[in-house]
Amino acid sequence: MRKLFFTLMVAAAMTACCNNKTDETAEPEPIDSSAIVLNNIAQRKSVRHFTNEPVAEEQLKTLARAAMAAPTACNKQPWAIVAINDRTLMDSLCAALPYAKMLEQSQAAMVVCGDMTKTLEGDGQQFWIQDCSAATENLLLAAESMGLGAVWTAVYPDAEKIASVTHVLNLPSNLIPLNVIPIGHPTGEDMPKDKWLDENFHMNKY
């Protein structure tokens, strides 16, 4: 995956260089947007080590906007996203969530919640989990594209974690926190993993 990234960068640089040498008025080569998107997906990683550089509020809004572009059953959009940059709140969440200790280093966090007043009725209510998970993946990919690091730490369906996050953030009873996502500027220690396995891919039948 890293080879793909560097190959794309080198190819882009060589193309620009050649264009400049041969014809300064030539039209620039079209950008291969599919390669950029696929490379961003391949480079996404769970980041657990952060610098002290702050995350701007506008960046958090951009991440939320990306999350809310996710697919959702019947377009119910049953989510609520809480962005956090208050150190006291983040330390409280860190103390309450044993698997989210990276909150000690991160300069921000986001909590993706399911809004039970916006779900489908009956058995369809549980689609909120899929919808909010899709929103979370959008958020993680957006963070990668922006040069930020993020990691999904689970809350739902652990009743104790749900209660802790609800208490710290003073969430209303209609919101169920799905996860807490520490966000910050990565130190570079965390690397992407190639998760492709031939045995997990099947054509037409298992």
Rosetta silent file (secondary structure, phi, psi, omega in degrees, C-alpha in Angstrom):
SEQUENCE: MRKLFFTLMVAAAMTACCNNKTDETAEPEPIDSSAIVLNNIAQRKSVRHFTNEPVAEEQLKTLARAAMAAPTACNKQPWAIVAINDRTLMDSLCAALPYAKMLEQSQAAMVVCGDMTKTLEGDGQQFWIQDCSAATENLLLAAESMGLGAVWTAVYPDAEKIASVTHVLNLPSNLIPLNVIPIGHPTGEDMPKDKWLDENFHMNKY
SCORE:     score description
SCORE:     0.000 S_00000001
   1 L     0.000  -42.832  179.425    0.000    0.000    0.000 S_00000001
   2 H   -65.564  -33.832  177.548    2.788    2.398    0.851 S_00000001
   3 H   -62.891  -40.112  178.099    4.401    1.479   -2.465 S_00000001
   4 H   -59.264  -45.449 -179.133    1.169    2.480   -4.215 S_00000001
   5 H   -59.241  -50.280 -176.752    1.193    5.846   -2.477 S_00000001
   6 H   -69.359  -33.585  177.021    4.779    6.638   -3.372 S_00000001
   7 H   -61.821  -43.713  178.662    4.316    5.329   -6.922 S_00000001
   8 H   -62.817  -42.733 -178.904    1.416    7.723   -7.422 S_00000001
   9 H   -64.887  -44.411  179.905    3.395   10.625   -5.989 S_00000001
  10 H   -64.352  -42.712 -179.565    6.440    9.901   -8.160 S_00000001
  11 H   -62.305  -40.871  179.488    4.295    9.484  -11.261 S_00000001
  12 H   -64.584  -42.277 -178.803    2.565   12.792  -10.604 S_00000001
  13 H   -65.688  -40.837 -179.663    5.886   14.559  -10.079 S_00000001
  14 H   -66.638  -39.826  179.253    7.376   13.077  -13.263 S_00000001
  15 H   -62.386  -45.552  179.394    4.323   14.064  -15.284 S_00000001
  16 H   -61.964  -41.825 -178.642    4.485   17.632  -14.009 S_00000001
  17 H   -63.711  -45.612 -179.010    8.194   17.799  -14.718 S_00000001
  18 H   -64.193  -41.323  179.492    7.821   16.489  -18.275 S_00000001
  19 H   -60.885  -41.693 -178.684    4.971   18.869  -19.015 S_00000001
  20 H   -65.906  -34.590 -176.164    7.043   21.837  -17.857 S_00000001
  21 H   -79.469  -35.172 -173.406    9.994   20.860  -20.027 S_00000001
  22 H   -87.519  -39.587 -175.740    8.127   20.068  -23.244 S_00000001
  23 L  -160.633  104.486 -176.304    5.422   22.687  -23.381 S_00000001
  24 L   -65.851  -18.878 -179.038    4.770   25.299  -20.738 S_00000001
  25 L   -97.109    0.170 -177.186    1.350   26.004  -22.276 S_00000001
  26 L   -65.674  148.263  177.199    0.237   22.361  -22.377 S_00000001
  27 L   -68.426  139.078  178.459   -2.906   21.385  -20.553 S_00000001
  28 L   -65.439  149.710  177.950   -2.222   19.579  -17.239 S_00000001
  29 L   -62.846  140.908  178.519   -2.835   15.869  -17.144 S_00000001
  30 L   -63.709  143.821  179.960   -6.273   14.974  -15.750 S_00000001
  31 L   -78.335  131.082  176.964   -6.255   13.851  -12.129 S_00000001
  32 L   -83.230   89.438 -175.124   -7.086   10.193  -11.605 S_00000001
  33 H   -64.815  -31.875 -179.967   -9.597   10.703   -8.819 S_00000001
  34 H   -64.923  -38.214  178.830  -10.273    6.970   -8.458 S_00000001
  35 H   -66.114  -38.304  179.294   -6.590    6.321   -7.690 S_00000001
  36 H   -64.623  -45.119 -179.141   -6.610    9.087   -5.080 S_00000001
  37 H   -63.978  -46.910 -178.311   -9.711    7.678   -3.391 S_00000001
  38 H   -64.769  -36.780  178.264   -8.441    4.095   -3.427 S_00000001
  39 H   -66.886  -39.034  178.334   -5.063    5.170   -2.076 S_00000001
  40 H   -62.391  -40.180  177.525   -6.748    7.086    0.756 S_00000001
  41 H   -63.274  -44.541 -177.947   -8.708    3.953    1.671 S_00000001
  42 H   -66.612  -30.413 -177.041   -5.534    1.849    1.604 S_00000001
  43 H   -85.419  -12.491 -179.874   -3.637    4.345    3.758 S_00000001
  44 L   -60.053  136.643  179.617   -6.301    4.604    6.474 S_00000001
  45 L  -147.420  161.589  175.520   -5.047    3.277    9.753 S_00000001
  46 E   -82.011  113.213 -176.586   -5.938    3.254   13.439 S_00000001
  47 L   -99.348  124.074 -178.248   -3.870    6.064   14.943 S_00000001
  48 L  -119.972    2.581 -179.144   -3.122    5.849   18.653 S_00000001
  49 L  -128.754  123.570 -172.163   -0.190    8.258   18.921 S_00000001
  50 E  -128.575  154.609  173.152   -0.711   11.997   18.553 S_00000001
  51 L   -85.934 -179.636  178.872    1.258   15.245   18.724 S_00000001
  52 L   -88.608    2.328 -178.705    0.222   18.259   20.801 S_00000001
  53 L   -66.691  130.531 -177.846   -0.926   20.199   17.736 S_00000001
  54 L   -70.168  158.239  174.541   -4.553   21.291   18.156 S_00000001
  55 L  -104.828  124.759 -176.047   -7.380   20.266   15.855 S_00000001
  56 L   -70.177  148.400  178.439   -9.349   23.227   14.539 S_00000001
  57 H   -59.553  -36.015  179.760  -13.094   23.423   15.103 S_00000001
  58 H   -65.346  -33.293  175.917  -13.569   23.826   11.355 S_00000001
  59 H   -65.907  -39.247  178.399  -11.746   20.534   10.808 S_00000001
  60 H   -65.378  -37.657  177.073  -14.138   18.815   13.193 S_00000001
  61 H   -66.479  -37.216  177.353  -17.083   20.240   11.264 S_00000001
  62 H   -63.207  -41.926  177.374  -15.565   18.960    8.025 S_00000001
  63 H   -62.641  -42.283  179.338  -15.288   15.483    9.532 S_00000001
  64 H   -64.567  -39.158  178.671  -18.911   15.644   10.682 S_00000001
  65 H   -62.767  -41.513  177.609  -20.020   16.747    7.221 S_00000001
  66 H   -63.506  -41.928  179.334  -18.218   13.762    5.690 S_00000001
  67 H   -60.045  -42.031 -175.751  -19.843   11.439    8.217 S_00000001
  68 L   -76.704   -2.283  174.678  -23.305   12.743    7.402 S_00000001
  69 L   -87.803    1.997 -176.470  -22.788   12.013    3.700 S_00000001
  70 L   -70.198  156.821  174.441  -22.970    8.280    4.477 S_00000001
  71 L   -67.322  151.907 -176.989  -25.722    6.019    3.150 S_00000001
  72 L  -152.045  137.380 -176.861  -28.658    5.508    5.491 S_00000001
  73 H   -58.042  123.692  179.248  -31.723    3.249    5.422 S_00000001
  74 H    55.417   22.945 -179.580  -34.705    5.127    3.938 S_00000001
  75 H    54.248   36.824 -179.345  -32.644    8.309    4.368 S_00000001
  76 L   -75.614  -24.288  179.483  -33.598    8.422    8.062 S_00000001
  77 L    47.677   57.511 -174.155  -30.160    9.810    9.020 S_00000001
  78 L   -83.862   54.045 -176.654  -30.506    8.534   12.612 S_00000001
  79 E  -130.277  157.320  170.320  -27.308   10.050   13.908 S_00000001
  80 E  -141.171  132.944 -175.231  -26.046   12.792   16.151 S_00000001
  81 E  -117.945  124.243  179.789  -22.342   13.642   16.251 S_00000001
  82 E  -106.588  117.254  176.073  -20.703   15.231   19.278 S_00000001
  83 E   -95.302  138.705 -174.444  -17.331   16.902   18.677 S_00000001
  84 E  -130.059  129.163  169.864  -15.129   17.412   21.734 S_00000001
  85 L  -134.209   11.544  177.705  -12.060   19.603   22.277 S_00000001
  86 L   -84.329  120.556 -174.514  -12.559   20.288   25.975 S_00000001
  87 H   -61.780  -37.220 -179.175   -9.658   18.762   27.900 S_00000001
  88 H   -64.894  -43.872  178.941  -11.715   18.063   31.029 S_00000001
  89 H   -64.861  -41.994 -179.074  -14.355   16.141   29.108 S_00000001
  90 H   -65.982  -38.402  177.018  -11.758   14.142   27.204 S_00000001
  91 H   -66.017  -35.153  178.097   -9.927   13.237   30.422 S_00000001
  92 H   -67.391  -41.905  177.018  -13.226   12.114   31.944 S_00000001
  93 H   -64.891  -40.059  178.996  -13.949    9.901   28.940 S_00000001
  94 H   -59.713  -42.572 -179.766  -10.409    8.543   29.099 S_00000001
  95 H   -67.414  -29.820 -175.683  -10.867    7.578   32.742 S_00000001
  96 H   -88.413  -19.381 -173.986  -14.177    5.870   31.982 S_00000001
  97 L  -118.874  101.698 -175.224  -13.112    3.957   28.858 S_00000001
  98 L   -62.515  -23.772 -179.082  -10.228    1.524   29.372 S_00000001
  99 L  -100.518   15.579  178.044   -9.730    0.989   25.629 S_00000001
 100 L  -125.840   36.392 -177.789   -9.651    4.688   24.778 S_00000001
 101 H   -66.671  -16.160  177.124   -6.546    5.722   26.705 S_00000001
 102 H   -67.257   -8.874  173.731   -5.216    7.452   23.586 S_00000001
 103 H   -62.760  -21.322  176.870   -7.591   10.267   24.554 S_00000001
 104 H   -63.065  -31.678 -177.191   -4.777   11.373   26.879 S_00000001
 105 L   -97.731  -36.412 -174.326   -2.749   12.389   23.805 S_00000001
 106 L   -66.061  151.236 -178.167   -5.390   13.360   21.256 S_00000001
 107 L   -97.670   -1.723  178.519   -6.445   16.987   21.044 S_00000001
 108 E  -159.246  171.580  176.083  -10.030   16.225   20.043 S_00000001
 109 E  -156.775  158.065  175.146  -12.583   13.451   19.833 S_00000001
 110 E  -134.206  141.871 -179.626  -15.871   12.731   18.129 S_00000001
 111 E  -119.563  119.580  177.750  -18.733   10.585   19.341 S_00000001
 112 E   -94.548  120.788 -176.805  -21.133    9.096   16.805 S_00000001
 113 E  -117.090  150.780  170.909  -24.524    8.470   18.398 S_00000001
 114 E   -92.420  132.288  179.244  -27.718    6.859   17.211 S_00000001
 115 E   -99.582  108.566 -174.453  -30.800    9.046   17.617 S_00000001
 116 L   -70.201  -10.734  176.033  -33.697    6.789   18.517 S_00000001
 117 L   -84.891   -5.992 -177.623  -36.229    9.454   17.532 S_00000001
 118 L  -118.370    9.479 -177.346  -35.045    9.213   13.913 S_00000001
 119 L   -85.319  167.642  169.487  -34.880    5.457   13.406 S_00000001
 120 L   -67.930  164.400 -179.425  -37.207    3.200   11.463 S_00000001
 121 L   -91.002  161.911  176.358  -39.956    1.538   13.446 S_00000001
 122 H    63.398 -140.674 -178.731  -40.084   -2.075   14.608 S_00000001
 123 H   -61.448  -25.714 -179.396  -37.281   -4.422   13.581 S_00000001
 124 H   -67.534  -12.911 -179.710  -35.946   -1.705   11.283 S_00000001
 125 H   -57.541  -34.630 -175.884  -34.850    0.335   14.280 S_00000001
 126 H   -69.490   -8.758  175.605  -31.617   -1.643   14.458 S_00000001
 127 H   -64.647  -14.702  178.361  -30.531   -0.251   11.100 S_00000001
 128 H   -59.300  -30.891 -179.076  -29.239    2.748   13.063 S_00000001
 129 H   -65.609  -44.942  178.257  -26.185    0.661   13.894 S_00000001
 130 H   -65.978  -43.503 -179.071  -25.342    0.146   10.226 S_00000001
 131 H   -60.589  -46.476 -177.992  -26.094    3.766    9.374 S_00000001
 132 H   -72.235  -27.242  175.247  -23.896    5.151   12.150 S_00000001
 133 H   -70.314  -40.321  176.385  -21.140    2.673   11.312 S_00000001
 134 H   -62.976  -40.740  177.884  -21.157    3.883    7.698 S_00000001
 135 H   -62.510  -40.112  179.650  -20.992    7.458    8.976 S_00000001
 136 H   -63.561  -43.805  179.318  -18.050    6.531   11.200 S_00000001
 137 H   -63.479  -39.785  174.840  -16.088    5.008    8.312 S_00000001
 138 H   -57.427  -43.278 -179.466  -16.681    8.155    6.263 S_00000001
 139 H   -62.038  -44.680 -178.728  -15.316   10.173    9.182 S_00000001
 140 H   -64.517  -40.777  178.843  -12.211    7.994    9.471 S_00000001
 141 H   -68.376  -37.177  176.984  -11.479    8.229    5.746 S_00000001
 142 H   -64.183  -41.501  178.329  -11.963   11.988    5.808 S_00000001
 143 H   -59.524  -43.886  178.536   -9.520   12.259    8.704 S_00000001
 144 H   -59.937  -44.672 -177.648   -6.928   10.303    6.720 S_00000001
 145 H   -66.911  -24.710 -178.430   -7.371   12.554    3.688 S_00000001
 146 L   -91.806    2.625 -179.010   -6.920   15.662    5.863 S_00000001
 147 L    80.571   13.430  177.908   -3.657   14.446    7.376 S_00000001
 148 L   -97.705  163.199  175.220   -5.306   13.722   10.717 S_00000001
 149 E  -113.834  147.871 -179.748   -5.215   10.507   12.711 S_00000001
 150 E  -153.522  157.655  177.288   -8.219    8.777   14.247 S_00000001
 151 L  -146.773  134.269  179.720   -9.175    5.487   15.848 S_00000001
 152 L   -81.254  116.562  172.529  -12.576    3.874   16.383 S_00000001
 153 E  -114.491  126.917 -170.866  -13.074    2.831   20.012 S_00000001
 154 E   -76.161  144.604  172.525  -16.312    0.961   20.625 S_00000001
 155 L  -119.378  -64.028  176.378  -18.993    1.955   23.133 S_00000001
 156 L   -69.097  140.132    6.569  -22.198    0.212   22.000 S_00000001
 157 L  -100.408   21.467 -179.081  -23.396   -2.409   22.973 S_00000001
 158 L   -71.237  112.531 -174.379  -21.489   -2.362   26.287 S_00000001
 159 H   -59.885  -38.950 -178.996  -24.062   -1.070   28.809 S_00000001
 160 H   -66.506  -42.287  179.017  -21.424    0.231   31.228 S_00000001
 161 H   -66.818  -40.496  177.790  -19.597    2.184   28.511 S_00000001
 162 H   -58.898  -45.381 -179.317  -22.872    3.579   27.190 S_00000001
 163 H   -64.174  -40.134 -178.382  -23.775    4.781   30.681 S_00000001
 164 H   -65.626  -47.709 -179.328  -20.332    6.342   31.202 S_00000001
 165 H   -65.740  -41.084  178.186  -20.307    8.269   27.923 S_00000001
 166 H   -59.155  -42.038 -179.336  -23.916    9.337   28.428 S_00000001
 167 H   -67.673  -48.011 -176.310  -23.051   10.681   31.879 S_00000001
 168 H   -62.710  -41.190 -175.347  -19.866   12.522   30.847 S_00000001
 169 H   -95.702    0.088  179.333  -21.481   14.190   27.828 S_00000001
 170 L    55.145   46.982 -178.184  -24.892   14.645   29.428 S_00000001
 171 L   -74.030  142.535  175.011  -26.570   12.934   26.477 S_00000001
 172 L   -68.679  162.757 -173.462  -30.372   12.864   26.330 S_00000001
 173 L   -64.937  -19.593 -178.277  -32.078    9.482   26.697 S_00000001
 174 L   -83.236   -6.690  179.897  -32.817    9.234   22.952 S_00000001
 175 E  -103.671  132.156  175.682  -29.111    9.146   22.028 S_00000001
 176 E  -117.236  115.616  179.558  -27.052    5.955   22.173 S_00000001
 177 E   -70.408  124.651  177.933  -23.282    6.442   21.710 S_00000001
 178 E   -84.124  -37.800 -176.300  -21.893    3.959   19.197 S_00000001
 179 E  -159.975  169.193  169.887  -18.248    4.907   19.616 S_00000001
 180 E  -125.145  128.377 -174.915  -15.702    7.467   20.754 S_00000001
 181 E  -117.448  100.394  173.005  -13.111    8.491   18.162 S_00000001
 182 E   -62.340  138.311 -176.593   -9.905   10.158   19.408 S_00000001
 183 E  -135.973  139.316  177.324   -8.645   12.584   16.740 S_00000001
 184 E  -174.431 -169.737  176.940   -5.396   14.460   16.348 S_00000001
 185 L   -91.086  121.510 -174.788   -2.249   14.966   14.333 S_00000001
 186 E   -70.695  148.844  176.318   -0.399   11.637   14.056 S_00000001
 187 L   -80.274  -16.618 -177.669    3.201   11.210   15.128 S_00000001
 188 L    98.265    0.764 -179.385    3.788    8.791   12.237 S_00000001
 189 L   -74.059  -30.508 -175.319    4.258    5.757   14.463 S_00000001
 190 L   -91.395  130.554 -175.756    1.089    4.027   13.288 S_00000001
 191 L  -116.174  152.345  176.634    1.181    2.400    9.864 S_00000001
 192 L   -69.919  157.403  179.631   -1.580    1.019    7.603 S_00000001
 193 L  -118.905  139.927  174.493   -2.052   -2.746    7.339 S_00000001
 194 L   -83.615  109.101 -174.670   -2.736   -4.782    4.227 S_00000001
 195 L  -101.962    8.949  179.202   -5.849   -6.737    5.233 S_00000001
 196 L   -69.346  132.023  173.204   -6.509   -8.434    1.906 S_00000001
 197 L  -135.030  123.190  179.160   -6.897  -12.223    2.141 S_00000001
 198 H   -54.369  -36.901 -175.686   -7.722  -14.320   -0.919 S_00000001
 199 H   -66.496  -16.852 -179.700   -9.638  -16.733    1.294 S_00000001
 200 H   -95.363    3.199 -179.238  -12.113  -14.003    2.224 S_00000001
 201 L  -112.224  131.915 -177.470  -13.042  -13.201   -1.376 S_00000001
 202 L  -137.173  142.758  178.397  -15.636  -15.244   -3.275 S_00000001
 203 L  -110.217  120.729  172.344  -17.207  -14.912   -6.738 S_00000001
 204 L    70.057  -38.585  175.000  -20.861  -15.803   -7.225 S_00000001
 205 L  -151.816  162.150 -176.445  -20.909  -18.500   -4.554 S_00000001
 206 L   -72.109    0.000    0.000  -18.952  -19.425   -1.437 S_00000001
